[in-house]
Amino acid sequence: MALLKIKMCALADLSEGKFIEKKILARKIAVINHKGQIIGIESECKHQKASLCKGKLEDNIIICPWHGWKYDIVSGECITDKNFRLKHFEVEITDGDIYLIL
């Protein structure tokens, strides 16, 4: 059972490669349309908490805009430092809207 279900955006508003980020319970969380797959992921860099949504996406890899830390958005793995990873969140699409399940 979900504790919290948050509407992020309409599916039609999240085109390929686009991010929608919201601050939820003091953490930045984003949904990403990656090759037609909607991914819910923590969106703060583990290095100094920069918004990863302002970074550059190259295939599966998001590059932090501040210091270049790299993360695989599919696995959450930090490429720069294997001791870190981004948390994933369940995503639900209902009636054309994307919801994040916390």
N, CA, C and O atoms as a Tinker XYZ file with bonds, in Angstrom:
   408  protein
     1  N      0.832000   -1.182000    0.000000    73     2
     2  CA     0.000000    0.000000    0.000000    64     1     3
     3  C      0.878000    1.248000    0.000000    63     2     4     5
     4  O      1.802000    1.364000    0.805000    81     3
     5  N      0.593000    2.156000   -0.885000    73     3     6
     6  CA     1.372000    3.393000   -1.008000    64     5     7
     7  C      1.075000    4.331000    0.157000    63     6     8     9
     8  O     -0.068000    4.455000    0.595000    81     7
     9  N      2.100000    4.975000    0.639000    73     7    10
    10  CA     1.930000    5.975000    1.679000    64     9    11
    11  C      1.493000    7.302000    1.082000    63    10    12    13
    12  O      0.710000    8.045000    1.675000    81    11
    13  N      2.015000    7.584000   -0.105000    73    11    14
    14  CA     1.766000    8.858000   -0.738000    64    13    15
    15  C      1.750000    8.678000   -2.256000    63    14    16    17
    16  O      2.623000    8.013000   -2.813000    81    15
    17  N      0.764000    9.265000   -2.918000    73    15    18
    18  CA     0.649000    9.210000   -4.375000    64    17    19
    19  C      0.587000   10.651000   -4.852000    63    18    20    21
    20  O     -0.365000   11.371000   -4.552000    81    19
    21  N      1.607000   11.070000   -5.597000    73    19    22
    22  CA     1.739000   12.471000   -5.985000    64    21    23
    23  C      1.683000   12.603000   -7.502000    63    22    24    25
    24  O      2.431000   11.943000   -8.224000    81    23
    25  N      0.781000   13.469000   -7.976000    73    23    26
    26  CA     0.696000   13.728000   -9.408000    64    25    27
    27  C      1.892000   14.586000   -9.810000    63    26    28    29
    28  O      2.113000   15.668000   -9.267000    81    27
    29  N      2.653000   14.078000  -10.770000    73    27    30
    30  CA     3.834000   14.799000  -11.248000    64    29    31
    31  C      3.503000   15.669000  -12.460000    63    30    32    33
    32  O      3.898000   16.833000  -12.524000    81    31
    33  N      2.767000   15.085000  -13.431000    73    31    34
    34  CA     2.431000   15.828000  -14.650000    64    33    35
    35  C      1.559000   14.939000  -15.534000    63    34    36    37
    36  O      1.320000   13.771000  -15.229000    81    35
    37  N      1.097000   15.515000  -16.620000    73    35    38
    38  CA     0.389000   14.728000  -17.631000    64    37    39
    39  C      1.428000   13.989000  -18.465000    63    38    40    41
    40  O      2.493000   14.530000  -18.761000    81    39
    41  N      1.125000   12.781000  -18.835000    73    39    42
    42  CA     2.033000   11.995000  -19.666000    64    41    43
    43  C      2.366000   12.739000  -20.955000    63    42    44    45
    44  O      3.502000   12.676000  -21.426000    81    43
    45  N      1.401000   13.435000  -21.525000    73    43    46
    46  CA     1.603000   14.189000  -22.765000    64    45    47
    47  C      2.615000   15.328000  -22.601000    63    46    48    49
    48  O      3.201000   15.780000  -23.584000    81    47
    49  N      2.822000   15.794000  -21.364000    73    47    50
    50  CA     3.769000   16.886000  -21.102000    64    49    51
    51  C      5.204000   16.414000  -20.895000    63    50    52    53
    52  O      6.109000   17.236000  -20.751000    81    51
    53  N      5.422000   15.100000  -20.879000    73    51    54
    54  CA     6.756000   14.556000  -20.618000    64    53    55
    55  C      7.288000   13.888000  -21.879000    63    54    56    57
    56  O      7.222000   12.668000  -22.026000    81    55
    57  N      7.810000   14.698000  -22.778000    73    55    58
    58  CA     8.341000   14.168000  -24.040000    64    57    59
    59  C      9.667000   13.444000  -23.808000    63    58    60    61
    60  O     10.272000   13.557000  -22.741000    81    59
    61  N     10.098000   12.716000  -24.804000    73    59    62
    62  CA    11.342000   11.942000  -24.749000    64    61    63
    63  C     12.510000   12.801000  -24.264000    63    62    64    65
    64  O     12.753000   13.888000  -24.787000    81    63
    65  N     13.234000   12.294000  -23.251000    73    63    66
    66  CA    14.411000   12.982000  -22.731000    64    65    67
    67  C     14.108000   14.109000  -21.768000    63    66    68    69
    68  O     15.032000   14.746000  -21.260000    81    67
    69  N     12.826000   14.376000  -21.500000    73    67    70
    70  CA    12.459000   15.485000  -20.625000    64    69    71
    71  C     12.317000   15.023000  -19.176000    63    70    72    73
    72  O     11.970000   13.873000  -18.906000    81    71
    73  N     12.594000   15.948000  -18.245000    73    71    74
    74  CA    12.480000   15.705000  -16.807000    64    73    75
    75  C     11.418000   16.629000  -16.227000    63    74    76    77
    76  O     11.259000   17.763000  -16.677000    81    75
    77  N     10.705000   16.145000  -15.242000    73    75    78
    78  CA     9.839000   16.982000  -14.416000    64    77    79
    79  C     10.285000   16.724000  -12.983000    63    78    80    81
    80  O     10.287000   15.582000  -12.524000    81    79
    81  N     10.663000   17.787000  -12.278000    73    79    82
    82  CA    11.182000   17.643000  -10.914000    64    81    83
    83  C     10.285000   18.377000   -9.929000    63    82    84    85
    84  O      9.780000   19.462000  -10.217000    81    83
    85  N     10.095000   17.763000   -8.753000    73    83    86
    86  CA     9.357000   18.400000   -7.663000    64    85    87
    87  C     10.099000   18.145000   -6.363000    63    86    88    89
    88  O     10.771000   17.127000   -6.198000    81    87
    89  N      9.966000   19.079000   -5.457000    73    87    90
    90  CA    10.509000   18.879000   -4.120000    64    89    91
    91  C      9.392000   18.270000   -3.284000    63    90    92    93
    92  O      8.343000   18.883000   -3.083000    81    91
    93  N      9.630000   17.062000   -2.803000    73    91    94
    94  CA     8.629000   16.311000   -2.056000    64    93    95
    95  C      9.253000   15.844000   -0.743000    63    94    96    97
    96  O     10.257000   15.132000   -0.735000    81    95
    97  N      8.649000   16.250000    0.349000    73    95    98
    98  CA     9.150000   15.871000    1.670000    64    97    99
    99  C     10.649000   16.162000    1.803000    63    98   100   101
   100  O     11.416000   15.306000    2.244000    81    99
   101  N     11.051000   17.357000    1.424000    73    99   102
   102  CA    12.423000   17.865000    1.549000    64   101   103
   103  C     13.439000   17.179000    0.636000    63   102   104   105
   104  O     14.644000   17.318000    0.849000    81   103
   105  N     12.985000   16.452000   -0.362000    73   103   106
   106  CA    13.931000   15.878000   -1.319000    64   105   107
   107  C     13.441000   16.127000   -2.736000    63   106   108   109
   108  O     12.240000   16.158000   -3.004000    81   107
   109  N     14.402000   16.304000   -3.636000    73   107   110
   110  CA    14.068000   16.516000   -5.040000    64   109   111
   111  C     13.910000   15.157000   -5.712000    63   110   112   113
   112  O     14.782000   14.291000   -5.638000    81   111
   113  N     12.758000   15.006000   -6.372000    73   111   114
   114  CA    12.444000   13.760000   -7.070000    64   113   115
   115  C     11.963000   14.124000   -8.470000    63   114   116   117
   116  O     11.265000   15.120000   -8.663000    81   115
   117  N     12.344000   13.308000   -9.431000    73   115   118
   118  CA    11.978000   13.600000  -10.818000    64   117   119
   119  C     11.376000   12.383000  -11.494000    63   118   120   121
   120  O     11.615000   11.242000  -11.101000    81   119
   121  N     10.590000   12.658000  -12.521000    73   119   122
   122  CA    10.200000   11.619000  -13.465000    64   121   123
   123  C     10.864000   11.986000  -14.786000    63   122   124   125
   124  O     10.968000   13.158000  -15.149000    81   123
   125  N     11.305000   10.966000  -15.482000    73   123   126
   126  CA    12.046000   11.130000  -16.723000    64   125   127
   127  C     11.426000   10.213000  -17.769000    63   126   128   129
   128  O     11.120000    9.053000  -17.492000    81   127
   129  N     11.245000   10.746000  -18.971000    73   127   130
   130  CA    10.834000    9.901000  -20.089000    64   129   131
   131  C     12.119000    9.478000  -20.791000    63   130   132   133
   132  O     12.737000   10.260000  -21.514000    81   131
   133  N     12.503000    8.235000  -20.566000    73   131   134
   134  CA    13.733000    7.721000  -21.160000    64   133   135
   135  C     13.387000    6.615000  -22.155000    63   134   136   137
   136  O     13.107000    5.478000  -21.777000    81   135
   137  N     13.414000    6.977000  -23.426000    73   135   138
   138  CA    13.126000    6.034000  -24.505000    64   137   139
   139  C     11.745000    5.397000  -24.339000    63   138   140   141
   140  O     11.560000    4.208000  -24.597000    81   139
   141  N     10.778000    6.214000  -23.901000    73   139   142
   142  CA     9.417000    5.735000  -23.732000    64   141   143
   143  C      9.129000    5.106000  -22.385000    63   142   144   145
   144  O      7.976000    4.809000  -22.072000    81   143
   145  N     10.164000    4.897000  -21.581000    73   143   146
   146  CA     9.995000    4.359000  -20.228000    64   145   147
   147  C      9.961000    5.528000  -19.248000    63   146   148   149
   148  O     10.834000    6.395000  -19.291000    81   147
   149  N      8.971000    5.561000  -18.375000    73   147   150
   150  CA     8.880000    6.618000  -17.371000    64   149   151
   151  C      9.576000    6.123000  -16.109000    63   150   152   153
   152  O      9.203000    5.100000  -15.534000    81   151
   153  N     10.594000    6.869000  -15.694000    73   151   154
   154  CA    11.414000    6.493000  -14.543000    64   153   155
   155  C     11.230000    7.534000  -13.447000    63   154   156   157
   156  O     11.302000    8.735000  -13.707000    81   155
   157  N     10.994000    7.077000  -12.228000    73   155   158
   158  CA    10.933000    7.957000  -11.062000    64   157   159
   159  C     12.236000    7.808000  -10.295000    63   158   160   161
   160  O     12.609000    6.701000   -9.906000    81   159
   161  N     12.934000    8.924000  -10.076000    73   159   162
   162  CA    14.266000    8.832000   -9.479000    64   161   163
   163  C     14.590000   10.051000   -8.619000    63   162   164   165
   164  O     14.131000   11.161000   -8.889000    81   163
   165  N     15.368000    9.827000   -7.608000    73   163   166
   166  CA    15.905000   10.916000   -6.785000    64   165   167
   167  C     16.701000   11.826000   -7.716000    63   166   168   169
   168  O     17.425000   11.334000   -8.582000    81   167
   169  N     16.581000   13.134000   -7.554000    73   167   170
   170  CA    17.233000   14.009000   -8.541000    64   169   171
   171  C     18.211000   15.011000   -7.936000    63   170   172   173
   172  O     18.443000   16.081000   -8.499000    81   171
   173  N     18.779000   14.656000   -6.787000    73   171   174
   174  CA    19.847000   15.474000   -6.204000    64   173   175
   175  C     21.153000   14.707000   -6.278000    63   174   176   177
   176  O     21.224000   13.539000   -5.893000    81   175
   177  N     22.190000   15.374000   -6.778000    73   175   178
   178  CA    23.510000   14.767000   -6.843000    64   177   179
   179  C     23.981000   14.442000   -5.428000    63   178   180   181
   180  O     23.804000   15.248000   -4.514000    81   179
   181  N     24.566000   13.292000   -5.246000    73   179   182
   182  CA    25.066000   12.859000   -3.939000    64   181   183
   183  C     26.294000   13.658000   -3.509000    63   182   184   185
   184  O     26.653000   13.648000   -2.331000    81   183
   185  N     26.936000   14.345000   -4.441000    73   183   186
   186  CA    28.141000   15.117000   -4.134000    64   185   187
   187  C     27.813000   16.381000   -3.357000    63   186   188   189
   188  O     28.272000   16.552000   -2.227000    81   187
   189  N     27.006000   17.287000   -3.963000    73   187   190
   190  CA    26.669000   18.537000   -3.284000    64   189   191
   191  C     25.223000   18.968000   -3.529000    63   190   192   193
   192  O     24.890000   20.152000   -3.469000    81   191
   193  N     24.377000   17.981000   -3.806000    73   191   194
   194  CA    22.921000   18.180000   -3.909000    64   193   195
   195  C     22.447000   19.071000   -5.060000    63   194   196   197
   196  O     21.360000   19.645000   -4.990000    81   195
   197  N     23.238000   19.187000   -6.097000    73   195   198
   198  CA    22.788000   19.932000   -7.286000    64   197   199
   199  C     21.625000   19.195000   -7.936000    63   198   200   201
   200  O     21.531000   17.972000   -7.842000    81   199
   201  N     20.747000   19.933000   -8.590000    73   199   202
   202  CA    19.634000   19.331000   -9.307000    64   201   203
   203  C     20.157000   18.634000  -10.562000    63   202   204   205
   204  O     20.696000   19.278000  -11.462000    81   203
   205  N     19.995000   17.326000  -10.609000    73   203   206
   206  CA    20.453000   16.577000  -11.778000    64   205   207
   207  C     19.616000   16.879000  -13.007000    63   206   208   209
   208  O     20.073000   16.678000  -14.132000    81   207
   209  N     18.398000   17.360000  -12.809000    73   207   210
   210  CA    17.527000   17.687000  -13.938000    64   209   211
   211  C     18.049000   18.861000  -14.756000    63   210   212   213
   212  O     17.607000   19.080000  -15.884000    81   211
   213  N     18.973000   19.606000  -14.200000    73   211   214
   214  CA    19.590000   20.709000  -14.935000    64   213   215
   215  C     20.859000   20.255000  -15.650000    63   214   216   217
   216  O     21.528000   21.040000  -16.321000    81   215
   217  N     21.175000   18.972000  -15.492000    73   215   218
   218  CA    22.365000   18.406000  -16.124000    64   217   219
   219  C     22.079000   17.916000  -17.529000    63   218   220   221
   220  O     20.996000   18.121000  -18.076000    81   219
   221  N     23.070000   17.270000  -18.092000    73   219   222
   222  CA    22.986000   16.778000  -19.467000    64   221   223
   223  C     22.736000   15.276000  -19.449000    63   222   224   225
   224  O     23.387000   14.540000  -18.708000    81   223
   225  N     21.788000   14.826000  -20.272000    73   223   226
   226  CA    21.480000   13.407000  -20.394000    64   225   227
   227  C     22.118000   12.876000  -21.672000    63   226   228   229
   228  O     21.835000   13.361000  -22.768000    81   227
   229  N     22.979000   11.878000  -21.522000    73   227   230
   230  CA    23.624000   11.207000  -22.656000    64   229   231
   231  C     23.303000    9.728000  -22.558000    63   230   232   233
   232  O     23.886000    9.013000  -21.742000    81   231
   233  N     22.377000    9.266000  -23.390000    73   231   234
   234  CA    21.856000    7.904000  -23.361000    64   233   235
   235  C     21.301000    7.629000  -21.963000    63   234   236   237
   236  O     20.337000    8.288000  -21.573000    81   235
   237  N     21.854000    6.694000  -21.190000    73   235   238
   238  CA    21.356000    6.391000  -19.844000    64   237   239
   239  C     22.015000    7.247000  -18.768000    63   238   240   241
   240  O     21.618000    7.171000  -17.606000    81   239
   241  N     22.986000    8.039000  -19.115000    73   239   242
   242  CA    23.812000    8.733000  -18.125000    64   241   243
   243  C     23.413000   10.197000  -18.001000    63   242   244   245
   244  O     23.361000   10.937000  -18.984000    81   243
   245  N     23.131000   10.596000  -16.748000    73   243   246
   246  CA    22.879000   12.014000  -16.443000    64   245   247
   247  C     24.160000   12.564000  -15.817000    63   246   248   249
   248  O     24.764000   11.942000  -14.943000    81   247
   249  N     24.554000   13.742000  -16.289000    73   247   250
   250  CA    25.789000   14.369000  -15.810000    64   249   251
   251  C     25.419000   15.596000  -14.993000    63   250   252   253
   252  O     24.733000   16.496000  -15.479000    81   251
   253  N     25.880000   15.623000  -13.744000    73   251   254
   254  CA    25.579000   16.727000  -12.843000    64   253   255
   255  C     26.145000   18.037000  -13.411000    63   254   256   257
   256  O     27.289000   18.076000  -13.862000    81   255
   257  N     25.338000   19.106000  -13.386000    73   255   258
   258  CA    25.779000   20.373000  -13.960000    64   257   259
   259  C     26.856000   21.085000  -13.140000    63   258   260   261
   260  O     27.543000   21.958000  -13.669000    81   259
   261  N     27.018000   20.735000  -11.872000    73   259   262
   262  CA    27.997000   21.439000  -11.038000    64   261   263
   263  C     29.413000   20.885000  -11.153000    63   262   264   265
   264  O     30.347000   21.632000  -11.444000    81   263
   265  N     29.582000   19.589000  -10.930000    73   263   266
   266  CA    30.932000   19.029000  -10.892000    64   265   267
   267  C     31.118000   17.786000  -11.752000    63   266   268   269
   268  O     32.152000   17.122000  -11.677000    81   267
   269  N     30.105000   17.470000  -12.578000    73   267   270
   270  CA    30.270000   16.408000  -13.560000    64   269   271
   271  C     30.085000   14.987000  -13.056000    63   270   272   273
   272  O     30.423000   14.040000  -13.766000    81   271
   273  N     29.561000   14.812000  -11.855000    73   271   274
   274  CA    29.304000   13.443000  -11.399000    64   273   275
   275  C     28.299000   12.803000  -12.356000    63   274   276   277
   276  O     27.392000   13.469000  -12.856000    81   275
   277  N     28.472000   11.507000  -12.604000    73   275   278
   278  CA    27.643000   10.791000  -13.569000    64   277   279
   279  C     26.858000    9.670000  -12.896000    63   278   280   281
   280  O     27.366000    8.956000  -12.032000    81   279
   281  N     25.589000    9.537000  -13.325000    73   279   282
   282  CA    24.698000    8.507000  -12.792000    64   281   283
   283  C     23.979000    7.816000  -13.936000    63   282   284   285
   284  O     23.611000    8.446000  -14.927000    81   283
   285  N     23.784000    6.518000  -13.786000    73   283   286
   286  CA    22.968000    5.755000  -14.722000    64   285   287
   287  C     21.524000    5.880000  -14.237000    63   286   288   289
   288  O     21.201000    5.412000  -13.146000    81   287
   289  N     20.661000    6.498000  -15.021000    73   287   290
   290  CA    19.287000    6.733000  -14.566000    64   289   291
   291  C     18.450000    5.451000  -14.546000    63   290   292   293
   292  O     17.431000    5.395000  -13.857000    81   291
   293  N     18.860000    4.436000  -15.282000    73   291   294
   294  CA    18.117000    3.182000  -15.295000    64   293   295
   295  C     18.409000    2.372000  -14.027000    63   294   296   297
   296  O     17.486000    1.855000  -13.398000    81   295
   297  N     19.674000    2.262000  -13.655000    73   295   298
   298  CA    20.049000    1.478000  -12.476000    64   297   299
   299  C     20.162000    2.321000  -11.207000    63   298   300   301
   300  O     20.053000    1.793000  -10.100000    81   299
   301  N     20.383000    3.638000  -11.361000    73   299   302
   302  CA    20.613000    4.516000  -10.216000    64   301   303
   303  C     22.070000    4.565000   -9.800000    63   302   304   305
   304  O     22.439000    5.365000   -8.940000    81   303
   305  N     22.902000    3.728000  -10.393000    73   303   306
   306  CA    24.311000    3.637000  -10.013000    64   305   307
   307  C     25.068000    4.931000  -10.316000    63   306   308   309
   308  O     24.887000    5.542000  -11.369000    81   307
   309  N     25.913000    5.331000   -9.375000    73   307   310
   310  CA    26.801000    6.473000   -9.597000    64   309   311
   311  C     28.050000    5.950000  -10.307000    63   310   312   313
   312  O     28.753000    5.085000   -9.786000    81   311
   313  N     28.313000    6.472000  -11.475000    73   311   314
   314  CA    29.472000    6.048000  -12.265000    64   313   315
   315  C     30.746000    6.658000  -11.687000    63   314   316   317
   316  O     31.810000    6.042000  -11.746000    81   315
   317  N     30.645000    7.852000  -11.133000    73   315   318
   318  CA    31.795000    8.587000  -10.597000    64   317   319
   319  C     32.314000    7.955000   -9.309000    63   318   320   321
   320  O     33.525000    7.867000   -9.106000    81   319
   321  N     31.410000    7.515000   -8.443000    73   319   322
   322  CA    31.787000    6.916000   -7.161000    64   321   323
   323  C     30.819000    5.779000   -6.874000    63   322   324   325
   324  O     29.659000    6.016000   -6.537000    81   323
   325  N     31.285000    4.563000   -7.006000    73   323   326
   326  CA    30.433000    3.365000   -6.875000    64   325   327
   327  C     29.813000    3.208000   -5.481000    63   326   328   329
   328  O     28.963000    2.339000   -5.290000    81   327
   329  N     30.216000    4.021000   -4.512000    73   327   330
   330  CA    29.644000    3.955000   -3.164000    64   329   331
   331  C     28.272000    4.622000   -3.078000    63   330   332   333
   332  O     27.596000    4.518000   -2.055000    81   331
   333  N     27.859000    5.302000   -4.141000    73   331   334
   334  CA    26.594000    6.030000   -4.129000    64   333   335
   335  C     25.663000    5.533000   -5.221000    63   334   336   337
   336  O     26.101000    4.997000   -6.239000    81   335
   337  N     24.376000    5.722000   -4.991000    73   335   338
   338  CA    23.381000    5.427000   -6.022000    64   337   339
   339  C     22.142000    6.270000   -5.753000    63   338   340   341
   340  O     21.886000    6.674000   -4.618000    81   339
   341  N     21.388000    6.526000   -6.795000    73   339   342
   342  CA    20.145000    7.277000   -6.689000    64   341   343
   343  C     18.996000    6.318000   -6.420000    63   342   344   345
   344  O     18.934000    5.233000   -6.998000    81   343
   345  N     18.100000    6.717000   -5.550000    73   343   346
   346  CA    16.941000    5.903000   -5.227000    64   345   347
   347  C     15.902000    6.020000   -6.342000    63   346   348   349
   348  O     15.670000    7.106000   -6.872000    81   347
   349  N     15.288000    4.907000   -6.688000    73   347   350
   350  CA    14.196000    4.882000   -7.657000    64   349   351
   351  C     12.859000    4.858000   -6.918000    63   350   352   353
   352  O     12.769000    4.389000   -5.784000    81   351
   353  N     11.835000    5.366000   -7.577000    73   351   354
   354  CA    10.495000    5.395000   -7.013000    64   353   355
   355  C      9.521000    4.788000   -8.013000    63   354   356   357
   356  O      9.687000    4.915000   -9.226000    81   355
   357  N      8.516000    4.135000   -7.486000    73   355   358
   358  CA     7.487000    3.541000   -8.330000    64   357   359
   359  C      6.698000    4.651000   -9.028000    63   358   360   361
   360  O      6.415000    5.694000   -8.438000    81   359
   361  N      6.355000    4.410000  -10.275000    73   359   362
   362  CA     5.584000    5.348000  -11.084000    64   361   363
   363  C      4.310000    4.650000  -11.541000    63   362   364   365
   364  O      4.324000    3.469000  -11.887000    81   363
   365  N      3.218000    5.391000  -11.538000    73   363   366
   366  CA     1.936000    4.859000  -12.003000    64   365   367
   367  C      1.352000    5.854000  -13.003000    63   366   368   369
   368  O      1.380000    7.064000  -12.779000    81   367
   369  N      0.830000    5.337000  -14.093000    73   367   370
   370  CA     0.154000    6.190000  -15.080000    64   369   371
   371  C     -1.329000    5.854000  -15.037000    63   370   372   373
   372  O     -1.740000    4.724000  -15.303000    81   371
   373  N     -2.122000    6.868000  -14.693000    73   371   374
   374  CA    -3.567000    6.702000  -14.559000    64   373   375
   375  C     -4.275000    7.837000  -15.297000    63   374   376   377
   376  O     -3.997000    9.010000  -15.049000    81   375
   377  N     -5.177000    7.491000  -16.191000    73   375   378
   378  CA    -5.967000    8.480000  -16.936000    64   377   379
   379  C     -5.087000    9.552000  -17.588000    63   378   380   381
   380  O     -5.447000   10.729000  -17.598000    81   379
   381  N     -3.945000    9.148000  -18.129000    73   379   382
   382  CA    -3.060000   10.079000  -18.839000    64   381   383
   383  C     -2.176000   10.935000  -17.953000    63   382   384   385
   384  O     -1.500000   11.836000  -18.450000    81   383
   385  N     -2.163000   10.674000  -16.640000    73   383   386
   386  CA    -1.325000   11.438000  -15.717000    64   385   387
   387  C     -0.281000   10.528000  -15.070000    63   386   388   389
   388  O     -0.533000    9.344000  -14.845000    81   387
   389  N      0.889000   11.089000  -14.774000    73   387   390
   390  CA     1.980000   10.344000  -14.145000    64   389   391
   391  C      1.959000   10.644000  -12.652000    63   390   392   393
   392  O      1.964000   11.800000  -12.229000    81   391
   393  N      1.934000    9.574000  -11.868000    73   391   394
   394  CA     1.959000    9.681000  -10.405000    64   393   395
   395  C      3.207000    9.000000   -9.869000    63   394   396   397
   396  O      3.631000    7.957000  -10.368000    81   395
   397  N      3.775000    9.601000   -8.859000    73   395   398
   398  CA     4.904000    9.020000   -8.142000    64   397   399
   399  C      4.344000    8.383000   -6.876000    63   398   400   401
   400  O      3.537000    8.989000   -6.171000    81   399
   401  N      4.772000    7.174000   -6.599000    73   399   402
   402  CA     4.298000    6.456000   -5.423000    64   401   403
   403  C      5.438000    6.422000   -4.409000    63   402   404   405
   404  O      6.524000    5.911000   -4.684000    81   403
   405  N      5.164000    6.974000   -3.237000    73   403   406
   406  CA     6.174000    6.992000   -2.169000    64   405   407
   407  C      5.711000    6.128000   -1.005000    63   406   408
   408  O      6.418000    6.009000   -0.004000    81   407
